[in-house]
Amino acid sequence: MAWGGGGYGPGGGGFHGGPGAGTATGLPFEGIPPERQAGVDRILADEPDHAEPTVSFTHRPAPGSDRRLTLWMLLTRYPGRMAAAGLLVVVTALSAQAGPKLTGLAIDKGMLPGHHHMGTVVVIAGLYLLALVATALAQRSQVRVSGRLAAWVMNDLRVKIFTHLQRLSLDFYTEEKAGVIMSRMTSDIENLQQLLQDGLAQFAVQGLTMVVITAVLFTMNVRLALVTVVLVVPILTLMSMWFRRASEQGYDKVRDGIANVLSDLSESLHGVRVVAAHNRQRHNVVHHRNVVGRYRAANYYTAEINAIYGPGTQLLGILGQAVLLAIGGDMVVHHQLTLGTLVAFLLYLSRFFQPIQLLVQQYNLYQQGQASINKLRGLLDVQPSVTEVPGALELPPIKGSISFERVSFAYEPGLEVLHDVDILIRPGETVAFVGPTGAGKSTLAKLVTRFYDPTAGRVLIDQHDLRGVTLSSLRRQLGVVPQEPFLFAGAVRDNVAFARADASDAEVEQAVRAVGLDEVVDRLPLGLDTLVHERGQTLSSGERQLIALARAFLAQPRVLVLDEATSNLDLQSETRIEHALDVLLAGRTAILIAHRLSTARKADRIVVIDGGRVVEAGTHDELVTAGGRYAEMYDTWATQGAIGQGAGPEVAGNGLQR
């Protein structure tokens, strides 16, 4: 990876599209079929102009972003839409409850013996119809407003989570599984979207419906209403409290389960070549079955508690209606209650329990959404370990002096991989770090790029402590070519210009020629416009590394870090880019993480790292003459017949390279 100035914008490179893009990039579809053109023109005629989005990113969180994520916080960003949705909920709940009252009036005023008034019944029926129309219109408007509110909230949340992920330090991605992170951005946010779009509004409607019905019941007959409250509400409250606790635990397990399923799937897909090469398909299927089985068990648990709560509340409603029918019927017989009022009361009572059933379903959505909120909140609570201090300065154009002053570092507390390192690299000097695997060579490079901060000591560039400068101004002047280059889906041109999207075609072509990538590009069907598939799997490892080198050339950094950048090249490719590397390194400070001694010999100075300490430093000839650790490695390399072949075995040693 290499950093450079510029960004995606008009005329600034980026991933190409627009008319003719299909032809330029070799996509299978080129343009709009003639029979569809008229429809497209009609759509475009009403399409408003969309300005280029302005996106500003800083490594410092925006003011107020430290507020803990809650549903209320998400919704209150749009008070107008939330107020409109609330008003429509009230209108829906009130208009929907006119029916039973009107039915009771129709019976008492127009259907009982001695009160045959067909005109009254017709008028009441007309009012009933108007209430239904008003309810339907209110529901339609409420769904539209809630849907738009959910769309904006989800848009903001996705951007917020993605921005936070961009801000987090590398140690987070080392410790967290990619599949778990993907589940936060996919299934967790989708659960929230369903809750916001459908669940919360319905939850409010049904809850308000119960309140309205309770109030209406007391206005109709206090005695029957008190029986309802005393008989039904306490049992319903106890059942709901149990369901709330049980469902919280269950849906939390469900969210963890789906995260583990996606994580295992992601790992298997990324490692599919290794799986096939080692014939591990059966083992992977068994392992995935166990992971899916734990997810299934979590869903079984939530299904069981729903099976208890849902039918239980339904049974409670039926028993309550039976008791009230008996009491109300006795009151009608003794002329203490009219028949129409009893019918209306029972209709309201059935509607009182109907929201309970719907609330069970909506509460499931709420619990799933709340579990997702908790997971997303946990992600947002993770703070980057590498941060910009308040008042961090913009790093001015650098000459390239790098100093390690008594630097120690540990990836995990108490397990240091670097111990009291002192190194001075002069401007324009090329220094190679060599040593056994796991000695700490790459760790030193990660401290220069400030992927990590030292546990003790300081790293300085031109006497500026890296912890006191902004990350963007630092990395704008650094270039990194990793051992395993990463290519993004898009054209070869876009990958070369990744760090400088505003680079001209001439600059891109110059970088391609400088590293010897032009021969590869000439073989591609569409040259620089040839599509690179995900991770560059359609290219060889050497070709991917050449693109990464061209990316570094184009970025024109003042300090260059090559983490064994030629390790994946064959002898012919390595020879072809030796001159290009000389051109790139000229006048720049460079750090070479070298496993091959042929690479180390190109440096002005060689620093031998062993056990996290600097054990030797000097030129190749000085270190060979000194007869120390480097001389031993060189003798081993020479004995194996590598001298003069431009390649050789990796530096001997054991352990894991960090």
C-alpha positions as CSV (number, residue, x, y, z in Angstrom):
1,M,0.0,0.0,0.0
2,A,1.2,3.5,-0.7
3,W,-0.2,6.8,0.4
4,G,-0.3,10.0,-1.6
5,G,-2.3,13.1,-2.0
6,G,-5.5,13.5,-3.9
7,G,-8.8,11.8,-3.7
8,Y,-11.7,10.7,-5.9
9,G,-13.4,13.6,-7.7
10,P,-14.2,14.9,-11.1
11,G,-11.4,14.2,-13.4
12,G,-9.4,12.7,-10.6
13,G,-9.2,9.1,-11.6
14,G,-11.1,6.8,-9.4
15,F,-13.1,3.9,-10.6
16,H,-14.3,4.7,-14.1
17,G,-17.9,4.6,-15.2
18,G,-20.4,6.4,-17.3
19,P,-21.0,6.1,-21.0
20,G,-18.7,3.7,-22.7
21,A,-17.5,2.3,-19.4
22,G,-18.6,-1.2,-20.3
23,T,-16.5,-1.1,-23.5
24,A,-13.5,0.4,-21.7
25,T,-13.4,-2.1,-18.9
26,G,-14.5,-5.2,-20.7
27,L,-17.8,-5.5,-18.9
28,P,-20.2,-8.0,-20.6
29,F,-22.9,-5.3,-20.9
30,E,-22.3,-2.2,-23.0
31,G,-25.1,0.4,-22.9
32,I,-28.9,0.4,-22.8
33,P,-31.0,-1.9,-25.0
34,P,-33.0,0.1,-27.6
35,E,-36.3,-1.2,-26.2
36,R,-35.5,0.1,-22.8
37,Q,-34.2,3.5,-23.9
38,A,-37.5,5.3,-23.7
39,G,-38.1,4.2,-20.1
40,V,-34.7,5.2,-19.1
41,D,-35.2,8.7,-20.7
42,R,-38.5,9.1,-18.7
43,I,-36.7,8.3,-15.5
44,L,-33.8,10.6,-16.2
45,A,-36.1,13.5,-17.1
46,D,-37.5,13.5,-13.5
47,E,-34.1,12.8,-11.9
48,P,-32.8,15.8,-9.9
49,D,-29.1,16.8,-10.3
50,H,-26.9,15.1,-7.7
51,A,-23.8,17.1,-6.8
52,E,-20.6,15.3,-6.0
53,P,-20.7,14.2,-2.3
54,T,-18.3,16.0,-0.1
55,V,-16.8,13.7,2.4
56,S,-14.3,14.8,5.0
57,F,-12.4,12.3,7.1
58,T,-10.2,12.9,10.1
59,H,-8.6,10.5,12.5
60,R,-10.2,12.4,15.4
61,P,-13.9,11.6,16.2
62,A,-16.4,14.3,15.4
63,P,-17.7,16.3,18.3
64,G,-20.5,14.4,20.0
65,S,-19.6,11.1,18.5
66,D,-18.7,9.8,22.0
67,R,-22.4,9.5,22.8
68,R,-23.3,5.9,23.4
69,L,-25.4,4.4,20.6
70,T,-29.1,4.1,21.4
71,L,-32.3,3.9,19.4
72,W,-33.3,7.3,20.8
73,M,-30.0,8.9,19.7
74,L,-30.5,7.5,16.2
75,L,-34.1,8.8,15.9
76,T,-33.6,12.2,17.4
77,R,-31.4,13.3,14.6
78,Y,-34.6,13.7,12.6
79,P,-37.0,15.3,15.0
80,G,-39.4,16.5,12.2
81,R,-39.9,13.0,10.7
82,M,-40.1,11.4,14.2
83,A,-42.8,13.9,15.3
84,A,-44.8,13.3,12.1
85,A,-44.5,9.5,12.6
86,G,-45.7,10.0,16.2
87,L,-48.7,12.1,15.2
88,L,-49.7,9.5,12.6
89,V,-49.4,6.8,15.2
90,V,-51.8,8.6,17.5
91,V,-54.3,9.2,14.6
92,T,-54.2,5.6,13.6
93,A,-54.7,4.3,17.2
94,L,-57.7,6.6,17.8
95,S,-59.5,6.2,14.4
96,A,-59.1,2.4,14.5
97,Q,-61.0,2.2,17.8
98,A,-64.2,3.9,16.6
99,G,-65.7,0.6,15.3
100,P,-66.8,-1.2,18.5
101,K,-68.3,2.0,19.9
102,L,-70.3,2.7,16.7
103,T,-71.4,-1.0,16.7
104,G,-72.8,-0.7,20.2
105,L,-74.7,2.5,19.3
106,A,-76.1,0.9,16.2
107,I,-77.5,-2.0,18.3
108,D,-78.9,0.2,21.1
109,K,-80.3,3.0,18.9
110,G,-81.4,1.1,15.8
111,M,-81.7,-2.7,16.2
112,L,-83.4,-3.5,19.5
113,P,-87.2,-4.1,19.7
114,G,-88.9,-0.8,19.9
115,H,-85.9,1.0,18.5
116,H,-86.0,0.1,14.8
117,H,-84.4,3.2,13.2
118,M,-82.8,2.1,9.9
119,G,-81.7,5.6,9.2
120,T,-79.7,5.7,12.4
121,V,-78.0,2.4,11.4
122,V,-77.2,3.8,8.0
123,V,-75.7,6.9,9.5
124,I,-73.6,5.0,12.0
125,A,-72.5,2.6,9.2
126,G,-71.4,5.6,7.2
127,L,-69.4,6.9,10.2
128,Y,-67.8,3.5,10.5
129,L,-66.8,3.6,6.9
130,L,-65.3,7.1,7.3
131,A,-63.3,5.8,10.3
132,L,-62.0,2.9,8.3
133,V,-60.9,5.2,5.4
134,A,-59.2,7.6,7.9
135,T,-57.4,4.7,9.5
136,A,-56.2,3.4,6.2
137,L,-54.9,6.8,5.1
138,A,-53.2,7.4,8.4
139,Q,-51.6,3.9,8.2
140,R,-50.4,4.6,4.7
141,S,-48.8,7.9,5.6
142,Q,-47.3,6.4,8.8
143,V,-45.7,3.6,6.8
144,R,-44.2,6.1,4.3
145,V,-42.9,8.4,7.0
146,S,-41.5,5.5,9.1
147,G,-39.9,4.0,6.0
148,R,-38.1,7.2,5.1
149,L,-37.0,7.8,8.7
150,A,-35.6,4.3,8.8
151,A,-33.8,4.7,5.5
152,W,-32.1,7.9,6.7
153,V,-31.2,6.5,10.1
154,M,-29.7,3.3,8.5
155,N,-27.8,5.4,6.0
156,D,-26.3,7.5,8.8
157,L,-25.6,4.4,10.9
158,R,-23.8,2.5,8.1
159,V,-21.6,5.5,7.4
160,K,-20.9,6.0,11.1
161,I,-19.9,2.3,11.5
162,F,-17.8,2.3,8.4
163,T,-16.1,5.6,9.3
164,H,-15.3,4.1,12.8
165,L,-13.8,1.0,11.2
166,Q,-11.6,3.2,9.0
167,R,-10.4,5.0,12.2
168,L,-9.6,1.9,14.2
169,S,-6.0,0.8,14.5
170,L,-4.5,-2.4,13.1
171,D,-4.4,-4.2,16.4
172,F,-8.3,-4.4,16.3
173,Y,-8.2,-6.1,12.9
174,T,-5.5,-8.5,14.1
175,E,-7.6,-9.6,17.1
176,E,-11.1,-9.5,15.6
177,K,-12.4,-11.9,12.9
178,A,-13.4,-10.4,9.6
179,G,-16.7,-12.4,9.5
180,V,-17.7,-10.9,12.9
181,I,-17.1,-7.4,11.6
182,M,-19.1,-8.2,8.5
183,S,-22.0,-9.4,10.6
184,R,-22.1,-6.0,12.4
185,M,-22.4,-4.2,9.0
186,T,-24.9,-6.7,7.5
187,S,-27.2,-8.7,9.7
188,D,-27.1,-6.4,12.8
189,I,-27.9,-3.3,10.8
190,E,-30.6,-5.2,8.8
191,N,-32.2,-6.2,12.1
192,L,-32.3,-2.5,13.1
193,Q,-33.7,-1.5,9.7
194,Q,-36.6,-3.9,10.1
195,L,-37.2,-2.7,13.6
196,L,-37.2,1.0,12.6
197,Q,-39.2,0.5,9.5
198,D,-41.9,-1.7,10.9
199,G,-41.3,-2.6,14.5
200,L,-41.2,0.6,16.4
201,A,-44.2,2.2,14.7
202,Q,-46.3,-0.9,15.2
203,F,-45.0,-1.2,18.7
204,A,-46.2,2.3,19.4
205,V,-49.6,1.8,17.6
206,Q,-50.4,-1.4,19.5
207,G,-49.2,0.0,22.9
208,L,-51.3,3.2,22.4
209,T,-54.2,1.0,21.3
210,M,-54.1,-0.8,24.6
211,V,-54.1,2.5,26.5
212,V,-57.0,3.9,24.4
213,I,-59.0,0.7,24.8
214,T,-58.4,0.7,28.6
215,A,-59.6,4.3,28.8
216,V,-62.7,3.5,26.7
217,L,-63.6,0.4,28.8
218,F,-63.7,2.6,32.0
219,T,-66.0,5.1,30.3
220,M,-68.3,2.3,29.2
221,N,-68.6,0.4,32.5
222,V,-66.3,0.8,35.5
223,R,-67.2,-2.6,37.1
224,L,-66.4,-4.6,34.0
225,A,-63.2,-2.6,33.4
226,L,-62.1,-3.1,37.0
227,V,-62.6,-6.9,36.6
228,T,-60.5,-6.8,33.4
229,V,-57.7,-4.9,35.1
230,V,-57.7,-7.0,38.3
231,L,-58.1,-10.4,36.5
232,V,-56.0,-10.0,33.4
233,V,-53.4,-7.2,33.8
234,P,-51.4,-8.7,36.7
235,I,-51.0,-12.1,35.0
236,L,-50.1,-10.4,31.7
237,T,-47.5,-8.2,33.4
238,L,-45.8,-11.2,35.1
239,M,-45.7,-13.1,31.8
240,S,-44.3,-10.1,30.0
241,M,-41.6,-9.6,32.6
242,W,-40.5,-13.2,32.2
243,F,-40.6,-13.0,28.4
244,R,-38.5,-9.8,28.5
245,R,-35.7,-11.4,30.5
246,A,-35.7,-14.7,28.6
247,S,-35.8,-13.1,25.2
248,E,-33.0,-10.7,25.9
249,Q,-30.7,-13.6,26.7
250,G,-32.0,-15.6,23.7
251,Y,-31.5,-12.9,21.1
252,D,-28.1,-12.0,22.4
253,K,-27.1,-15.7,21.8
254,V,-28.7,-15.5,18.3
255,R,-26.6,-12.4,17.4
256,D,-23.4,-14.1,18.6
257,G,-24.4,-17.2,16.7
258,I,-24.9,-15.5,13.3
259,A,-21.7,-13.6,13.8
260,N,-19.8,-16.9,14.3
261,V,-21.5,-18.5,11.2
262,L,-20.5,-15.5,9.0
263,S,-17.0,-15.5,10.5
264,D,-16.5,-19.2,9.8
265,L,-18.0,-18.8,6.3
266,S,-15.7,-15.9,5.5
267,E,-12.6,-17.7,6.7
268,S,-13.5,-20.8,4.6
269,L,-14.1,-18.8,1.5
270,H,-10.9,-16.8,1.8
271,G,-8.9,-20.0,2.4
272,V,-10.7,-22.1,-0.2
273,R,-7.4,-22.8,-2.1
274,V,-5.7,-24.0,1.0
275,V,-8.7,-26.1,2.0
276,A,-8.8,-27.8,-1.4
277,A,-5.0,-28.3,-1.5
278,H,-5.0,-30.1,1.9
279,N,-8.3,-32.0,1.3
280,R,-9.9,-30.4,4.3
281,Q,-13.4,-30.1,2.9
282,R,-15.0,-32.8,5.1
283,H,-13.4,-31.4,8.2
284,N,-14.6,-27.9,7.3
285,V,-18.2,-29.1,6.7
286,V,-18.2,-30.8,10.1
287,H,-16.8,-27.7,11.8
288,H,-19.3,-25.5,10.1
289,R,-22.1,-27.8,11.0
290,N,-21.2,-27.5,14.6
291,V,-21.1,-23.7,14.3
292,V,-24.5,-23.6,12.6
293,G,-25.8,-26.1,15.2
294,R,-25.0,-23.7,18.0
295,Y,-26.8,-20.9,16.1
296,R,-29.8,-23.3,15.6
297,A,-29.9,-24.1,19.3
298,A,-30.1,-20.3,20.1
299,N,-33.0,-20.0,17.6
300,Y,-34.6,-23.0,19.2
301,Y,-34.5,-21.3,22.6
302,T,-36.1,-18.1,21.3
303,A,-38.8,-20.2,19.5
304,E,-39.6,-22.1,22.7
305,I,-40.1,-18.9,24.8
306,N,-42.2,-17.5,22.0
307,A,-44.3,-20.7,22.0
308,I,-45.0,-20.2,25.7
309,Y,-45.7,-16.5,25.7
310,G,-47.8,-16.2,22.6
311,P,-50.3,-19.0,23.2
312,G,-50.3,-18.2,26.9
313,T,-51.5,-14.6,26.3
314,Q,-54.0,-15.9,23.8
315,L,-55.4,-18.3,26.4
316,L,-55.5,-15.6,29.0
317,G,-57.5,-13.4,26.6
318,I,-60.1,-16.2,25.9
319,L,-60.5,-16.9,29.6
320,G,-60.9,-13.2,30.3
321,Q,-63.6,-12.8,27.7
322,A,-65.5,-15.9,29.0
323,V,-65.5,-14.5,32.6
324,L,-66.6,-11.0,31.4
325,L,-69.3,-12.5,29.1
326,A,-70.8,-14.3,32.2
327,I,-70.6,-11.2,34.4
328,G,-71.8,-8.8,31.6
329,G,-74.6,-11.2,30.6
330,D,-75.9,-11.2,34.1
331,M,-75.8,-7.4,34.2
332,V,-77.8,-7.3,30.9
333,V,-80.5,-9.7,32.3
334,H,-80.8,-7.4,35.4
335,H,-81.0,-4.3,33.2
336,Q,-77.7,-3.0,34.6
337,L,-76.1,-2.9,31.2
338,T,-77.5,-2.5,27.6
339,L,-76.9,-5.2,25.1
340,G,-75.1,-2.9,22.7
341,T,-72.7,-1.8,25.5
342,L,-71.9,-5.4,26.3
343,V,-71.3,-6.2,22.7
344,A,-69.1,-3.1,22.3
345,F,-67.3,-4.0,25.5
346,L,-66.5,-7.6,24.4
347,L,-65.4,-6.3,21.0
348,Y,-63.0,-3.9,22.7
349,L,-61.9,-6.6,25.0
350,S,-61.0,-8.8,22.0
351,R,-59.1,-5.9,20.5
352,F,-57.4,-5.4,23.9
353,F,-55.8,-8.9,23.5
354,Q,-55.2,-8.6,19.8
355,P,-52.5,-6.0,20.3
356,I,-50.9,-8.3,22.9
357,Q,-50.3,-10.9,20.2
358,L,-49.0,-8.3,17.8
359,L,-46.8,-6.8,20.6
360,V,-45.2,-10.3,21.0
361,Q,-44.2,-10.2,17.4
362,Q,-43.0,-6.6,17.6
363,Y,-41.2,-7.3,20.9
364,N,-39.3,-10.0,19.1
365,L,-38.2,-7.5,16.5
366,Y,-37.4,-5.0,19.3
367,Q,-35.3,-7.6,21.2
368,Q,-33.4,-8.6,18.0
369,G,-32.9,-4.9,17.3
370,Q,-31.8,-4.2,20.8
371,A,-29.3,-7.1,20.7
372,S,-28.0,-5.6,17.5
373,I,-27.7,-2.2,19.1
374,N,-25.7,-3.7,21.9
375,K,-23.3,-5.4,19.4
376,L,-22.9,-2.2,17.4
377,R,-22.5,-0.2,20.6
378,G,-19.7,-2.5,21.6
379,L,-18.0,-2.0,18.3
380,L,-18.3,1.8,18.5
381,D,-16.9,1.7,22.1
382,V,-13.7,0.3,20.8
383,Q,-11.2,3.1,20.7
384,P,-8.2,3.2,18.3
385,S,-4.9,2.5,20.1
386,V,-3.1,5.0,17.7
387,T,-4.8,8.4,18.1
388,E,-4.1,12.0,17.2
389,V,-3.3,14.0,20.3
390,P,-5.2,17.3,20.7
391,G,-3.4,20.0,18.8
392,A,-1.5,17.6,16.6
393,L,0.6,19.4,14.0
394,E,0.7,19.0,10.3
395,L,4.0,17.4,9.4
396,P,5.8,19.8,7.0
397,P,7.6,18.4,3.9
398,I,10.3,16.1,5.3
399,K,13.8,15.4,4.3
400,G,13.6,11.9,5.6
401,S,15.7,11.6,8.8
402,I,14.3,8.7,11.0
403,S,15.3,8.2,14.6
404,F,14.4,5.3,17.0
405,E,15.2,6.5,20.5
406,R,15.3,3.7,23.1
407,V,12.2,2.1,21.5
408,S,10.5,-0.9,23.1
409,F,7.3,-2.4,21.9
410,A,4.9,-5.2,22.8
411,Y,1.9,-6.5,20.9
412,E,0.6,-7.9,24.1
413,P,1.3,-6.6,27.6
414,G,4.4,-8.1,29.1
415,L,5.6,-9.8,25.9
416,E,8.0,-7.3,24.3
417,V,9.2,-7.9,20.8
418,L,11.5,-4.9,20.7
419,H,13.9,-3.9,23.5
420,D,15.6,-0.5,23.9
421,V,16.3,0.0,20.1
422,D,18.4,3.0,19.0
423,I,18.7,3.6,15.3
424,L,19.4,6.7,13.3
425,I,18.6,6.7,9.5
426,R,20.0,9.7,7.6
427,P,18.0,11.5,4.9
428,G,18.2,9.7,1.6
429,E,19.8,6.7,3.2
430,T,18.7,3.2,2.4
431,V,18.8,0.9,5.4
432,A,18.0,-2.8,5.4
433,F,16.8,-4.6,8.4
434,V,17.8,-8.3,8.4
435,G,17.6,-11.0,11.0
436,P,15.8,-14.2,11.9
437,T,12.1,-14.6,11.4
438,G,10.3,-13.0,14.3
439,A,13.2,-10.8,15.3
440,G,11.1,-7.6,15.0
441,K,12.1,-6.3,11.6
442,S,8.6,-5.6,10.3
443,T,7.6,-4.3,13.7
444,L,10.1,-1.5,13.3
445,A,8.6,-0.6,9.9
446,K,5.1,-0.5,11.4
447,L,6.3,1.9,14.0
448,V,7.7,4.2,11.3
449,T,4.3,4.2,9.5
450,R,2.6,4.6,12.9
451,F,0.5,1.5,12.5
452,Y,1.4,1.1,16.2
453,D,2.9,3.4,18.8
454,P,6.0,2.3,20.8
455,T,5.4,1.0,24.3
456,A,8.4,3.0,25.4
457,G,10.7,5.5,23.7
458,R,10.1,7.7,20.6
459,V,10.1,7.4,16.9
460,L,10.9,10.7,15.1
461,I,11.0,11.9,11.5
462,D,13.0,15.1,11.0
463,Q,13.0,15.4,14.8
464,H,9.2,15.4,14.9
465,D,7.8,12.9,17.4
466,L,5.3,10.9,15.3
467,R,2.8,11.0,18.2
468,G,2.6,14.8,17.8
469,V,1.7,15.0,14.1
470,T,-1.5,14.3,12.3
471,L,-1.7,10.8,10.8
472,S,-2.8,12.1,7.3
473,S,0.2,14.5,7.0
474,L,2.5,11.6,8.1
475,R,1.2,9.0,5.8
476,R,0.9,11.4,2.9
477,Q,4.7,11.4,2.8
478,L,5.2,7.7,3.3
479,G,5.0,4.8,0.9
480,V,4.6,1.2,1.9
481,V,5.0,-1.9,-0.3
482,P,3.9,-4.9,1.7
483,Q,5.1,-8.5,1.3
484,E,1.6,-9.5,0.2
485,P,0.1,-6.7,-1.9
486,F,-3.6,-6.1,-1.8
487,L,-5.4,-5.2,-5.0
488,F,-9.0,-3.8,-5.1
489,A,-11.7,-4.8,-7.5
490,G,-11.5,-2.4,-10.5
491,A,-9.2,-1.6,-13.4
492,V,-5.4,-2.0,-13.2
493,R,-5.2,1.8,-13.8
494,D,-7.3,2.4,-10.6
495,N,-5.1,0.1,-8.5
496,V,-1.9,1.9,-9.7
497,A,-3.4,5.3,-9.0
498,F,-4.9,4.2,-5.7
499,A,-2.9,6.7,-3.6
500,R,-3.1,9.5,-6.2
501,A,-6.5,9.3,-7.8
502,D,-5.9,12.7,-9.5
503,A,-2.8,11.3,-11.3
504,S,-2.9,11.8,-15.1
505,D,-2.8,9.0,-17.6
506,A,0.8,10.0,-18.5
507,E,1.9,9.8,-14.8
508,V,0.3,6.4,-14.5
509,E,2.0,5.1,-17.6
510,Q,5.3,6.5,-16.4
511,A,5.0,4.6,-13.2
512,V,4.1,1.4,-15.1
513,R,7.2,1.7,-17.3
514,A,9.4,2.5,-14.3
515,V,8.8,-0.8,-12.5
516,G,8.7,-2.9,-15.7
517,L,5.0,-3.4,-15.5
518,D,4.5,-2.4,-19.1
519,E,5.3,-5.8,-20.4
520,V,2.5,-7.3,-18.2
521,V,0.1,-4.6,-19.2
522,D,0.7,-5.2,-22.9
523,R,-0.3,-8.8,-22.4
524,L,-3.6,-7.9,-20.7
525,P,-6.7,-7.8,-23.0
526,L,-7.6,-4.2,-22.3
527,G,-4.2,-2.9,-21.0
528,L,-4.6,-0.6,-18.0
529,D,-8.4,-0.8,-18.3
530,T,-8.4,-4.6,-17.7
531,L,-10.5,-5.5,-14.6
532,V,-8.7,-6.8,-11.6
533,H,-10.9,-9.3,-9.7
534,E,-11.2,-9.3,-6.0
535,R,-7.8,-9.4,-4.3
536,G,-6.2,-9.7,-7.7
537,Q,-6.7,-13.4,-7.9
538,T,-6.6,-13.3,-11.7
539,L,-2.9,-12.1,-11.6
540,S,0.2,-13.9,-10.5
541,S,1.8,-12.9,-7.2
542,G,4.7,-11.3,-9.1
543,E,2.3,-9.3,-11.2
544,R,0.4,-8.1,-8.1
545,Q,3.7,-7.1,-6.5
546,L,4.7,-5.1,-9.6
547,I,1.4,-3.2,-9.4
548,A,2.1,-2.4,-5.8
549,L,5.5,-1.1,-6.8
550,A,4.0,1.0,-9.5
551,R,1.5,2.3,-6.9
552,A,4.5,3.3,-4.7
553,F,6.2,5.0,-7.6
554,L,3.2,7.1,-8.4
555,A,2.7,8.2,-4.8
556,Q,6.2,9.8,-4.8
557,P,6.7,9.5,-1.1
558,R,9.7,11.0,0.8
559,V,10.1,7.8,2.9
560,L,9.7,4.4,1.4
561,V,9.2,1.1,3.3
562,L,9.5,-2.1,1.4
563,D,8.6,-5.2,3.4
564,E,10.4,-7.8,1.3
565,A,8.7,-6.4,-1.7
566,T,10.6,-8.6,-4.2
567,S,10.1,-11.9,-2.4
568,N,7.3,-13.0,-4.7
569,L,9.2,-12.2,-7.9
570,D,11.0,-14.7,-10.0
571,L,14.6,-14.1,-11.0
572,Q,13.7,-12.5,-14.3
573,S,11.1,-10.2,-12.8
574,E,13.4,-9.3,-9.9
575,T,16.2,-8.4,-12.3
576,R,13.8,-6.3,-14.4
577,I,12.8,-4.1,-11.5
578,E,16.3,-3.7,-9.9
579,H,16.9,-0.6,-12.0
580,A,13.4,0.7,-11.3
581,L,14.1,0.3,-7.5
582,D,17.4,2.2,-7.9
583,V,15.4,5.0,-9.6
584,L,12.7,4.9,-6.9
585,L,15.2,4.9,-4.0
586,A,17.3,7.7,-5.4
587,G,17.1,10.7,-3.1
588,R,14.6,9.1,-0.7
589,T,15.0,7.5,2.7
590,A,14.1,3.8,2.4
591,I,13.7,1.0,4.9
592,L,14.1,-2.5,3.4
593,I,12.7,-5.4,5.4
594,A,15.0,-8.1,3.9
595,H,14.8,-11.9,4.1
596,R,17.0,-12.2,1.0
597,L,20.5,-11.1,1.4
598,S,20.6,-10.1,-2.2
599,T,18.0,-7.4,-1.3
600,A,20.0,-6.3,1.8
601,R,23.2,-5.8,-0.3
602,K,21.5,-3.0,-2.2
603,A,21.2,-0.9,1.0
604,D,23.7,1.8,2.1
605,R,23.6,0.3,5.6
606,I,22.5,-3.0,7.1
607,V,21.0,-3.3,10.6
608,V,20.9,-6.8,12.1
609,I,18.0,-7.4,14.4
610,D,17.9,-10.4,16.7
611,G,15.7,-11.0,19.6
612,G,14.2,-7.5,19.3
613,R,17.6,-5.8,19.7
614,V,20.1,-4.3,17.3
615,V,23.1,-6.6,17.4
616,E,25.1,-5.2,14.4
617,A,25.0,-2.3,12.0
618,G,27.2,-1.3,9.0
619,T,27.7,-1.8,5.3
620,H,27.8,-5.2,3.8
621,D,31.6,-5.3,3.5
622,E,32.0,-4.1,7.1
623,L,29.7,-6.7,8.6
624,V,31.2,-9.5,6.6
625,T,34.7,-8.4,7.7
626,A,33.5,-8.2,11.4
627,G,32.7,-11.9,11.4
628,G,29.5,-11.5,13.5
629,R,25.9,-12.6,13.1
630,Y,25.6,-11.1,9.6
631,A,28.7,-12.9,8.5
632,E,27.3,-16.2,9.7
633,M,24.1,-15.6,7.7
634,Y,26.1,-14.6,4.6
635,D,28.3,-17.6,4.9
636,T,25.2,-19.9,5.0
637,W,23.8,-18.1,2.0
638,A,27.0,-18.4,0.1
639,T,27.5,-22.0,0.9
640,Q,24.1,-22.8,-0.6
641,G,25.3,-21.4,-3.9
642,A,23.2,-18.2,-4.0
643,I,26.0,-15.7,-4.7
644,G,25.7,-14.2,-8.2
645,Q,22.2,-15.7,-8.8
646,G,20.4,-12.7,-7.6
647,A,18.3,-14.7,-5.1
648,G,18.8,-16.9,-2.2
649,P,17.2,-18.6,0.8
650,E,15.5,-16.6,3.4
651,V,17.5,-15.6,6.4
652,A,17.8,-18.6,8.8
653,G,15.8,-18.4,12.0
654,N,12.8,-19.7,13.8
655,G,9.7,-18.0,15.1
656,L,6.8,-16.0,13.6
657,Q,7.5,-12.8,11.6
658,R,5.5,-9.9,13.0
